[in-house]
Amino acid sequence: MSLPILQNTASAEQNPVLNIAIFLAFVAVTMVIVIRASRTNKSAADFYAGGRSFTGRQNGIAIAGDYLSAASFLGIVGAIAINGYDGFLYSIGFLVAWLVALLLVAELMRNTAKFTMADVLSFRLKQRPVRVAAALTTLAVSFFYLLAQMAGAGGLVSLLLGVDDGFGQSLVIVVVGVVMILYVLIGGMKGTTWVQIIKAVLLIGGAAVMTVWVLALNGFNFAALLDSAVNNPENANGDAILAPGLQYGSNPLDFVSLALALVLGTAGLPHVLMRFYTVPTAKEARRSVVWAIWLIGIFYLFTLVLGYGAGAMVGPDTIASAPGGQNSAAPMLAFQLGGPLLLGFISAVAFATILAVVAGLTITASASFAHDIYNSVIKKGGASAKQEVRVARITTLVIGAIAILGGIGVQGQNVAFLVALAFAVAASANLPTILFSLFWSRFTTRGAVLSMVGGLTTAVVLIVFSPVVSGNETAVLGESIDFALFPLKNPGIVSIPVGFLLAWLGSLLDHRKESKRLAAEMEVRALTGYGAEPPVQH
């Protein structure tokens, strides 16, 4: 079965005009929208938070567009196609994580903050040390997340164009990085939000069409689809793909660590939390939550059908050996279903997914540096909105360049797995401080800084000395270099408790008392929305 599939895919690669044309059409249309949106960018609130002018429904769709990244589409479908049930654990983890974020922190942070996560964390604590630490963790999380998106871009275009050499994939990553930078420089949060809305509609719509198509070919019988996946000649694992343990059975601790990172990580992702600052009221924030939950939940159900569909119709070996590896499962399934036209559309949607997410990440990281470091620390709050936005745009260029270089270094890695590392860093460095700031009146500046810096350092050090970086053939540095001292691929099981412990211990050992008045004011704002930034009128 693998030979015809490879031949068909190769023929599609030899005539890539349709695929690239669809993608360029998307870029052209969204760029026009971004340029139009940029005309109303008159203040820092416009650039960072879209002037708080989006409705709950618009923001909910944009949240789905921001959250459903290349990991959700390319990575998870590939993981299910090859590892079955264990691959679907990513979908479960990402969805449950979203519920944790919404129930615990989203609305409370929206009611308390202005532009960035650090606005919340520094509200009742000392501004400078907390803002510096928060900006550092925001930049680190954004960097790891950007790596995953860039890896997805390289793998996707490798499949489309038959580019299987390192230089070609690197060139693709450079192009994605440049387009991302243009989105943010020109459109700010308003332009980025509209790109995310369009991308969410296309992605969920495309996935829905493919899901219905796959089910129709199996008589709308999911059990029949599972039988087809089990009986595929390339499936050497038999019905083991239907049960847990195929990927993580040999090391259950690795799965526990991954699960902790996925479930707790979303509540600490700065680019997701920042989306709640784009709505004018707490009521609209709650409406956006409802829209986001429905859209994200439905999409992750689609990934189950698409993953097993790719395993049944394409085959695990064919997917693993294709340019792009696991990340090529969804586009190859699209080719099997609808030929070059559907392949071009789905690939363009996947590319749009990557562009929209990296734009959201980049504007979050840029806002954090310009607002938290430049204005609040360096200028001590004295920078004008024009100066702050200019620094944010310069930061965008720097972050874009770093993301391009990092993306070139992680080519071939599964994007869902790379995103899990970003979740681990977010859960270790940001979540403890967020929860303690919102819910513990005795939390102090020392506890916040210790937690953020210590959690971040622990997570990054464990990743560096893990099998992800060295010691095996799938590692970033390959198996010839081996300094993997930490046995797990995800550091969450160690680094997340360290972050919480340092937050608690640092606060207990800090004899300087924080303002009880500010703590009480923050609680009132968080619970009622009183005093939150009003909508900007134009």
N, C-alpha and C positions, 0 to 999 in steps of 0.2 A: 504493500500500500504506500510505502514511503516514497518510492521512486516516482510514480505519477505526480504525487503532490509536489515533490521538489521540482519536477519538470514544469508543472503548471505555474508554480510560483516563480520559477526562473523566467518563464516567458513573460510574466507580468512585469518582472524587474527590467527586462530588456526594452519594454515600452513604457517608461515611467511618466510620459507626458501627462496622461490623465490624472495620475496620483498627485503630481506636483501642481498641476493646474488647479485642482480642487483646494489644495492647501493654500496656494497663493491667493485664490479668490477669498478664502476666509481671512487671511492676513489683510488684504486690501479693504474688505468691508469693515473689519474691526478697526483698522487704522483710521478710516474715515470717521467712524463713531468716536474714537479716542480724540481725534483732532477737534471734532465738534464739542465734545465734553470739556476739552481744555479751555475753551473760550470763556467758561464761567469760573475758572480757577483764579480767584482774586485774593485769597487769604490762605493762611496755614490750615485753617479748618477745611477749606475746599480741597487742598492738596492731600491732606492726611485722612480726612473723614468724609470726603464727598459733600461737604457742607451740611451733613446730617439730613440730607434731603430725600433719602430712599425710603419707600414704604416697607412694611413688614414682609409682604409677599416678595418684593424685589430683592430685599436683603436675604430672605430665606433661600431664594433660588441662587443668589450669589454665594451664600455660604456653602451650598451644595457644590457649586462650581469651584469654590476654593478648596473644599475638603476632598472632593473626588478627584484625586491626583492621578498621575501616571501609575502610582502604586495600586490604586483601586481598580484600574482598568487593565493595564498591561501586566502588572506584576501578579495580581491575585488570580486572574484568569490563567496565566501560565503556571502558577503554583498549584492550582487545582488540577489542571490538565496533567501535570507530572506527578504530583504527590497526593492527589485526591483529597480526602477529608482533612488532612493536615494543612493543605493549602487554604481550605475554606475557613480555617481558624483565623486567618488574617481578616476576613470579612466580618466574622463574629466580633473579633477584638476591636476593629475600627468602629463598628456600630455601637457596641456597648460603651466604648470610650466616649462617643459623642453624647450619649445620655448622661454619663457622669459629668461631662463638661457643662451641659446645659442645666442640669439640676443643681449643681454645686456652685458654679462660679460665674456663668455667662452674664446673667442679668445683674448680679451684684456688682460685677466689674464695670459693666456699662453705666450703672448709676453713679459710680464713684470716679471714673476716669474721664480724661479729656481726649487724648490722642493715643497713648501707648500704655503698655502693661505697667511700666514704671510709675505712671501717674497714680495707680492704685497702691503699689508697694511702698511708695514714698509719702503717701498722704499723711500718715500720722507718725512717720519716722524721720530721721535726718536725711535731708534731700540728697546731698552730694554722694555719700558712699553707696546708698541704696540705688540711686539712678545709674551710677557707674557699673555696679554689679549687674543690675537688671539689663542694661544695654549690652553688657558682655554676654550674658546668657542668651539674649534675643539674637545677637549676631551669630552665636555658635549654633543654636537650633536652626536658624535660617540657612546656615551654611550646609549642615548635614542634609536638610530637606532639599536644598537646591541640588546637591550631588545626585540624589535619587532621580530628580526630574531630568537632569542633563544625561544621566545614564540611559533613561528611557528614550530620550530624543535620539541618541546615537544608535541604539538598537533598532528603533523603529525605521529610521531612514536606511539603515543597513539592509533591512529586509526589502524595503521599497525599491532601492536602487541597486541592490546586489553588491553594495560596498562592504566588503569583508575585511578590508585592511584598516590598520589603525589610523592612517592619515585621513582617509575618507570620512571615518566616523568623527574624528577630531574636527574636521572642517564643518560637519553638520552641527556639532555642539557649539562652535563659534557662531554660526548663523543664528541658532536659537537664542544664544546669549545676546546678540546684537538686537534682534527684534524685541526681546524682553525689555532691554534697556530703553528702547524707543517708546514702548508702551508707557513705561513709568515716567520717563522724562517729559513726555508730551501731555499725557492725560491725568497723571496723579491717581488718586483713589477713585474719582468719578469714572475716568476712562477704564481703569482696571476693573471696576465693578461691572460695567456694561460688557466688557469682554468675558467676565466670569458668568454673567447671566446667559449670554449667547452660547457660550461653551457648555453650560449645564444643560440647556435645552437640547443641544445637538447630541451631547454624550448620552444622556438618559434616553432620548428618542432613538438614537442609533442602537444602543444596547437593547432597548425594548423590541425593536424590529428583529434583531438577530435572535433574541430569546424566543420570540413567537415562532420564528422560522425554524429554529432547532427543534422546538417542541412539536411543531406541525409535522416535521419529517419523522417524528417518533410517535405519531398518532396522539399527540398531547398527553402522552403517558411518560411521566418522569422515570418510572421504574424501567421502562423500555430503554430510555436514554442511558441509565446507569448500566444496564445489561450490555449495551453497545460499547460503552467505555471499557467495561471489564473484559469483554471478548475481543477487543481490538488486538490484532496480531502483535502489535508493538508493545502492548502492555504486559511486561514481564512480571508484574506484581499481582496479577489476578484480582480477586475481590478484596485484596488488602487496601485498595484505593478507596474502599467504602467505609473503612474503619480507622480509628485514630491509631497513630504509632508509626506510620510509614516513614515519616521524616524525623519525628522527635522521639520515637520509641526507644532508641538507644541511649538517649540522654534526656530524661524527663525534666531535669532541672533547667535545661535550655528552653523548654516549652514554657515552664512556669515563669522564667525570666522574661521571655517574649510576651506572655500574656499580661504580666504586670506593666510592662512598658506600653503595650497597646491600650490597655484599659485606662491607665492613669495619665498617659502622655498628652492626649488631646486637650485636657483641661489646662495644660501648661504651654500650648502652642500659641505664640504671640500673634501670628498672622490670622489665626481663626478668631481669637478673642478680639482683635482689632476690628473685625467686621461689625461688631455690635455698637461701635461708636458712630456708625453711619446712619442710624435711625434717630428720629427726633424725640421719641418718648419710650418709656419702659413698656407701655402697651404694645407698641410696634415691635419692640425687641422680642416680646413674648410671641407675637404673631410670626415673626421670622423663625423662631424656634420650631413652631409647629410645622411650617412649610419645610424646613430643613430636615426634620426627623422623617417625615413621610418620603421625601425625595431620596434621601440617603438610604433609608431602610429598603425601599423598593429596588434601588440600584444594586445593593448587595445581594438581594435575592436573585437578580439577573446574573450576577457573577457565578453563582452556583451552576446554573444551566449552561452558561457559556464555557465555564471551565471543563465540565464533564463533556460538553459538546465538542470542544476542541480535542479532548482526549479520545473521543469516539471517532470523529470524522477526520482528524489530521494525524493523531498518534503522538505519544510522548517522545519517541526517538526522533521523529521528523522535526518536532518543535525544538528539541534540545540541540539538534545539529544545524538548525537554520541560522542564518545571520541574525543576530539579536538574541538568540537563545530563548529562554523562557518568555521573555518580553514580546516575542513574536507570535504567541499563541492566538491572541484575539484577531490580529490582522490576517493570519493564515486561515482561521476559521471563516472570516468574512469572505476571503477569496473562494473557499470551498462552497459557500452558500450562494454568493451572487457574482462571482467572477471579478474582473478588474474594476468594474464600476463600484461595487460595494467595498472592495479592498481600498480603493482610492478614497471613498467617503469616510470609512472607519479610520483609516490612517490619518486623514486630515483632521478628524475629530480628536484622535489621540494626540496629534500634534497641538491642536488647539488647547487640549487639556493641559499639556505641558506648559505652553505659553501663558495661559491664564494663571496657573498656580505659581510659576516662577515670578510673574509680575506681582502677584500678591505678596509673595515672600520678600521680594526686593523692596517694595514700598514700605513694608513693615520694618525691615532692617534699616532702611534709610531714615525713616521717621524716628526710629529709636536713637540713632546716632545724632541726628540733627536736633531733635527735641530734648533728649535726655542728657547727652554729653555736651554738645555745642552750646545750646541755649541755657540749659539749667545749671550746668557745671562750669563750663569755660566762661560764658558770658553772664552767669549768675542771674538768668532771667531777663537780661537786658537786650537781647537780640530782637530785631524787628522780625515781623512775619516774612518779609521779603528776604532778609538775610538767612533765616532759618530754612526756607524753601530752597534757596540757592545751595546751601550746604547739603541739603537732602539730595539734590540732583547730582552734586559732585560725588556724594557717597554712593549713589546708584551706579555710577560709572565704575567705581572701585569694586563694589560688591559684584557687579556683572563680570568684571575681569577675573576675580577670584573664583567665581562659580564656574566660569568657562574652563579655567585651568584644573579645578577640582574634578569637574565632569569628565575631562579627558583622562584623568587618572583612575576612574572607577568604571570604565567601560566594561560591559559584560556582566556586571553584578545584577542580581534580581532587584528591581526597583522597590518592591514591597518590603524586601529585607532591609534595604538601605533606609527606607522611611522608618522602619521599626527602630533603627539606631537613633534617628532624630527624636522619636517619641521617648526613648529611654533618657536622652539628654534633657528633654523638656520636663519629664516627670521627676527627674533627679534635681534639676537646678531651679525650676520655676514653681512647680506645683506646691511643695512644702511652704514656700514663702507666701504664695497666694492664699492658701487655706488658713495659715496662721494669721495673716494680716486681716482676713475677713472675719475670723471666728474666735481668735484668742486675744483678749484685751491685754495680757501681760507680754505679748510679743514685742521684741526690742530690735533696735537697729543692728546690734551685734549678731543676734540670731539670724536676721535676714541676710546680712552679708556673708556670714559663715555658711549658711545653708546654700546660697546661690553659688558662691565660689567653690565651696567644698563639694557640693553635689555635681557641679559641672566638671571640676577637675577629676573626681573619682570616675565619672562616666567616661570621659575622654581617655583617661589613662588606661582603663580596663579595655576600651575598644582598641586602642593602639596595641596592647599586649594580648589581644584575643586572636582566635583563628580567622577572624575576618580580614586581618591585615597581612598575616604571614603564616607559613607552615603547611599549606595545602594547595592543591591545584586551583581551587576557586578563590583563593585569597587575592587581595589587591596586589601584593608583591610576589605572588606565586609560592611554590613549595621549596624553591631553592634557598630562600631566605626564611629563617625560622627563629623568631623570638617570642612565640606565643606562650606566655606564662599563665594566662587566665584561660581556663578550659571552655568557658561558655561563649557563644557568639553574640549574645545580648547581655549587657551589664546590668539590666534593670533590677534583678533580684538582690544585688549588692548596693548599687549606687542610689536607688530610690530610698531604702531605709536609711542610708547614710545622710541623705539630704534632710529627711525628717528629724533624725537624731541631732544633727548639727543645729537645726533651727530651734529645737527644744532646749538643748544644752547651752547654746550660746545665749539664749534669753534668760535662763536660770542663773548663769554666771555673770550677767550684765547687771551691775548694781545701779547704773544710771536709769532713772525712771523716765518713761516716755509720757507724753501729755495725755492725761485722762480725758481732757476736753476734746482733743482731736480724735481720740479713739471713739468717744461717744458720738461725735459728729459724723465720723465715717460710718458707724453702724446705722445711724438714721438715714444717711444718704443711700447706703447700699440697699436697705430694706424698702425705702419709700421712693427713691429717685429724686428727693427734694434737693435742690441746689445743683442738679446735674446740668451740664452745658445746654443752654437752650438752642433751638434750631436757628441757623443763620438765615436771615431774610435777604433776598436779592431783588 
